[in-house]
């Protein structure tokens, strides 16, 4: 979220919480990306704030409720107010439980991470909700790469590499015909909280349908060693596809991720290395 919008977003969140009977005099910015995550004080509520035009807040609220009811390891909505989406001053605001980080700070073990993701997937398999397919997200990345106006700083050689990788990996993964289900979409460490109640997932705006390996591709590599029945070849392909997608997004002229261009250049190198390893492996099998 642009710096010029942050103060308005904070005011909108505080006003919304106060109107609902929560005592909110101050806010701490916990995260600022396409939406703002705030800790409202002294009521100790997590507020998520996004521009009205860029949100899927109602979908997140509805899906989170259903997953929590199914026993999934999901962060809960704020129990002191009605679970709904609020709109104020051009923003949508949702209110969630604030979880104190585990004390002392600790990393989630790969086994616990994998178990939490397995439980989330098990709960998601029970739900029939309309969601995009993972290839819709791939298509968004392809459109970015194809449009020089949207990605003006992307060099021609790198543009060709990303375009070819997105197209080829999308085709190869699709041809595998793997079983598909509802997915988190981006279950990376930034979307997993370490709490005294164990690991809890947050941020459902990227939910989509696809093979579980697409979700695993967003998690650290060692997680897949503890997740049952993983197709390792499919996972490697999903990792290359995921890397090409997030690299394309970092070249978007409107991208606001700090240090995004440096990361994009680093990831281009990783894509080339992965494709070289894949080509060598394919050559060895022929």
C-alpha positions as CSV (number, residue, x, y, z in Angstrom):
1,X,0.0,0.0,0.0
2,X,1.4,3.4,-0.9
3,X,2.7,5.5,2.0
4,X,0.1,8.2,1.2
5,X,-2.7,5.7,1.8
6,X,-1.3,4.2,5.1
7,X,-2.5,7.0,7.4
8,X,-6.0,6.9,5.9
9,X,-6.1,3.1,6.2
10,X,-5.0,3.3,9.8
11,X,-7.7,5.9,10.6
12,X,-10.3,3.7,8.9
13,X,-9.4,0.7,10.9
14,X,-9.3,2.5,14.2
15,X,-12.7,4.2,13.4
16,X,-14.2,0.9,12.4
17,X,-13.1,-0.9,15.6
18,X,-14.2,2.0,17.8
19,X,-17.7,2.0,16.2
20,X,-18.0,-1.7,17.1
21,X,-17.3,-1.1,20.8
22,X,-13.6,-2.0,20.7
23,X,-11.2,0.3,22.4
24,X,-8.8,1.4,19.7
25,X,-6.6,4.4,20.2
26,X,-3.4,3.4,18.4
27,X,-2.2,1.0,15.7
28,X,1.1,-0.8,15.0
29,X,1.8,-1.6,11.3
30,X,2.7,-5.3,11.2
31,X,2.9,-5.7,7.5
32,X,2.4,-3.5,4.4
33,X,2.0,-5.2,1.0
34,X,-1.1,-5.1,-1.2
35,X,-3.0,-4.7,2.1
36,X,-2.2,-3.4,5.5
37,X,-2.0,-5.6,8.7
38,X,-2.4,-3.6,11.9
39,X,-2.4,-4.4,15.6
40,X,-5.0,-2.2,17.1
41,X,-4.4,-1.2,20.7
42,X,-5.4,-1.5,23.5
43,X,-8.1,-3.9,22.3
44,X,-5.4,-6.1,20.8
45,X,-7.1,-6.9,17.5
46,X,-5.6,-7.6,14.1
47,X,-7.1,-5.5,11.4
48,X,-6.5,-6.2,7.7
49,X,-7.2,-3.2,5.5
50,X,-7.3,-3.1,1.7
51,X,-8.5,-0.7,-1.0
52,X,-12.1,-1.5,-2.0
53,X,-11.1,-2.2,-5.6
54,X,-8.4,-4.7,-4.7
55,X,-10.0,-7.0,-2.2
56,X,-11.6,-10.4,-1.8
57,X,-12.3,-9.8,1.9
58,X,-15.8,-11.5,2.0
59,X,-14.4,-14.6,0.4
60,X,-11.6,-14.7,3.0
61,X,-14.0,-14.2,5.9
62,X,-16.4,-16.9,4.7
63,X,-13.7,-19.4,3.9
64,X,-11.8,-18.9,7.2
65,X,-15.0,-19.5,9.2
66,X,-15.7,-22.8,7.4
67,X,-12.1,-24.0,7.8
68,X,-11.9,-23.1,11.5
69,X,-15.2,-25.0,12.0
70,X,-13.5,-28.0,10.3
71,X,-10.7,-27.9,12.8
72,X,-8.1,-26.5,10.4
73,X,-5.0,-24.6,11.7
74,X,-6.3,-21.2,10.6
75,X,-6.1,-17.8,12.4
76,X,-9.5,-17.0,13.7
77,X,-11.7,-13.9,13.2
78,X,-12.1,-11.5,16.2
79,X,-14.7,-13.2,18.4
80,X,-16.0,-9.9,20.1
81,X,-17.6,-8.6,16.9
82,X,-19.7,-10.0,14.1
83,X,-17.6,-11.8,11.5
84,X,-18.1,-9.5,8.5
85,X,-16.5,-7.1,6.1
86,X,-16.6,-3.4,7.0
87,X,-16.2,-0.6,4.5
88,X,-15.0,2.9,5.4
89,X,-13.3,5.7,3.4
90,X,-12.5,3.6,0.4
91,X,-11.1,0.7,2.3
92,X,-12.5,-2.7,3.4
93,X,-11.6,-3.8,6.9
94,X,-11.7,-7.2,8.5
95,X,-11.0,-7.9,12.2
96,X,-9.1,-11.0,13.3
97,X,-7.7,-12.5,16.5
98,X,-4.2,-11.1,17.3
99,X,-1.9,-13.9,18.4
100,X,1.1,-13.2,20.5
101,X,4.2,-14.7,19.0
102,X,5.5,-17.8,20.7
103,X,7.9,-17.0,23.6
104,X,10.7,-17.5,23.3
105,X,10.7,-17.0,19.5
106,X,11.1,-20.3,17.7
107,X,11.1,-21.7,14.2
108,X,8.4,-24.1,13.2
109,X,10.0,-27.5,12.6
110,X,9.6,-29.0,9.1
111,X,7.5,-31.8,10.5
112,X,5.1,-29.5,12.3
113,X,4.9,-27.2,9.2
114,X,4.1,-30.2,7.0
115,X,1.5,-31.5,9.4
116,X,-0.2,-28.2,9.6
117,X,-0.3,-27.9,5.8
118,X,-1.6,-31.5,5.6
119,X,-4.4,-30.7,8.1
120,X,-5.3,-27.6,6.1
121,X,-5.5,-29.5,2.9
122,X,-7.6,-32.2,4.5
123,X,-10.1,-29.6,5.7
124,X,-10.1,-27.9,2.3
125,X,-10.9,-31.2,0.5
126,X,-14.2,-31.2,2.3
127,X,-15.3,-27.8,0.9
128,X,-16.9,-27.1,-2.4
129,X,-16.4,-23.4,-3.0
130,X,-15.9,-21.5,-6.3
131,X,-12.3,-20.5,-6.6
132,X,-9.9,-19.7,-9.4
133,X,-7.7,-22.4,-10.9
134,X,-3.9,-22.1,-10.3
135,X,-3.5,-21.6,-14.1
136,X,-5.5,-18.4,-13.8
137,X,-2.7,-17.1,-11.6
138,X,-0.2,-18.3,-14.2
139,X,-2.1,-16.4,-16.8
140,X,-1.8,-13.2,-14.8
141,X,1.9,-13.6,-14.7
142,X,2.0,-14.4,-18.5
143,X,0.1,-11.2,-19.2
144,X,2.6,-9.2,-17.2
145,X,5.5,-10.6,-19.0
146,X,3.9,-10.1,-22.4
147,X,3.1,-6.5,-21.8
148,X,6.1,-4.2,-22.0
149,X,4.1,-1.3,-20.6
150,X,3.5,-3.2,-17.4
151,X,7.1,-4.6,-17.1
152,X,9.2,-1.9,-18.7
153,X,12.4,-2.8,-16.9
154,X,12.4,-6.4,-17.9
155,X,15.2,-7.1,-20.4
156,X,14.3,-8.9,-23.7
157,X,16.3,-12.0,-22.8
158,X,14.7,-12.3,-19.4
159,X,11.3,-11.6,-20.8
160,X,11.7,-14.5,-23.2
161,X,13.0,-16.8,-20.5
162,X,10.0,-16.0,-18.2
163,X,7.5,-16.3,-21.0
164,X,8.8,-19.7,-22.1
165,X,9.1,-21.0,-18.6
166,X,5.6,-20.0,-17.6
167,X,4.1,-21.5,-20.8
168,X,6.1,-24.8,-20.8
169,X,5.8,-25.5,-17.1
170,X,2.0,-24.8,-17.2
171,X,1.7,-27.3,-20.1
172,X,3.9,-30.0,-18.5
173,X,2.1,-29.8,-15.2
174,X,-1.3,-29.9,-16.8
175,X,-0.3,-33.0,-18.9
176,X,0.4,-34.9,-15.7
177,X,-3.3,-35.0,-14.9
178,X,-2.7,-34.9,-11.1
179,X,-5.7,-34.9,-8.8
180,X,-6.6,-31.4,-7.7
181,X,-8.3,-29.7,-4.7
182,X,-8.8,-26.4,-3.0
183,X,-5.4,-25.0,-2.0
184,X,-4.1,-22.1,0.1
185,X,-2.2,-20.7,-2.9
186,X,0.8,-19.3,-1.0
187,X,1.5,-21.2,2.2
188,X,5.0,-19.8,2.5
189,X,6.5,-19.0,6.0
190,X,5.2,-15.4,5.8
191,X,1.7,-16.8,5.9
192,X,2.2,-19.1,8.8
193,X,2.1,-17.8,12.4
194,X,4.0,-19.4,15.3
195,X,1.7,-19.3,18.3
196,X,1.4,-20.9,21.6
197,X,-1.5,-22.8,20.0
198,X,0.8,-24.2,17.3
199,X,1.3,-23.1,13.7
200,X,-1.7,-21.2,12.2
201,X,-2.1,-20.2,8.5
202,X,-3.3,-16.7,7.5
203,X,-4.2,-14.9,4.3
204,X,-6.6,-16.8,2.1
205,X,-6.8,-14.3,-0.8
206,X,-4.7,-16.5,-3.1
207,X,-6.8,-19.6,-2.7
208,X,-7.1,-21.6,-5.9
209,X,-7.6,-25.2,-7.2
210,X,-4.7,-27.4,-8.2
211,X,-2.4,-30.3,-7.1
212,X,-1.1,-30.1,-3.5
213,X,2.4,-30.0,-5.0
214,X,1.6,-26.4,-6.2
215,X,1.1,-25.4,-2.5
216,X,4.2,-27.3,-1.4
217,X,6.2,-25.4,-4.0
218,X,5.7,-22.3,-1.9
219,X,7.0,-23.9,1.3
220,X,10.7,-24.5,2.2
221,X,12.1,-27.5,0.4
222,X,12.5,-29.7,3.5
223,X,8.7,-29.5,4.2
224,X,7.9,-32.0,1.4
225,X,10.1,-34.6,3.1
226,X,7.4,-34.8,5.9
227,X,4.3,-34.5,3.7
228,X,2.9,-37.9,2.6
229,X,2.6,-39.1,-1.0
230,X,4.3,-36.2,-2.7
231,X,5.0,-36.6,-6.4
232,X,8.6,-35.3,-6.3
233,X,8.9,-34.7,-10.1
234,X,5.7,-32.8,-10.2
235,X,6.8,-30.8,-7.1
236,X,10.1,-29.8,-8.9
237,X,8.0,-28.6,-11.9
238,X,5.7,-26.6,-9.6
239,X,8.7,-25.0,-8.0
240,X,10.0,-23.8,-11.3
241,X,6.6,-22.5,-12.3
242,X,6.1,-20.8,-8.9
243,X,9.6,-19.2,-9.2
244,X,8.7,-17.8,-12.7
245,X,5.4,-16.5,-11.4
246,X,6.8,-14.5,-8.4
247,X,9.7,-13.3,-10.6
248,X,7.2,-11.9,-13.1
249,X,5.3,-10.1,-10.3
250,X,8.5,-8.5,-9.0
251,X,9.0,-6.9,-12.5
252,X,5.5,-5.3,-12.4
253,X,6.1,-1.5,-12.5
254,X,3.5,-1.2,-9.7
255,X,5.2,-3.7,-7.4
256,X,5.9,-2.4,-3.9
257,X,7.9,-5.2,-2.4
258,X,11.0,-3.7,-0.8
259,X,14.1,-4.9,-2.7
260,X,11.9,-6.5,-5.3
261,X,14.1,-5.8,-8.3
262,X,17.1,-7.4,-6.6
263,X,15.1,-10.5,-5.7
264,X,13.8,-10.7,-9.3
265,X,17.3,-10.7,-10.7
266,X,18.3,-13.4,-8.1
267,X,15.3,-15.5,-9.0
268,X,16.1,-15.3,-12.7
269,X,19.4,-16.9,-12.0
270,X,17.7,-19.7,-10.0
271,X,15.3,-20.3,-12.8
272,X,18.2,-20.7,-15.3
273,X,20.0,-23.1,-13.0
274,X,16.8,-25.2,-12.4
275,X,16.1,-25.4,-16.2
276,X,19.7,-26.4,-16.8
277,X,19.5,-29.2,-14.2
278,X,16.2,-30.3,-15.7
279,X,17.7,-30.4,-19.2
280,X,20.7,-32.4,-18.0
281,X,18.4,-34.9,-16.2
282,X,16.2,-35.3,-19.3
283,X,19.4,-35.8,-21.4
284,X,20.5,-38.5,-19.0
285,X,17.2,-40.4,-19.4
286,X,17.2,-40.3,-23.2
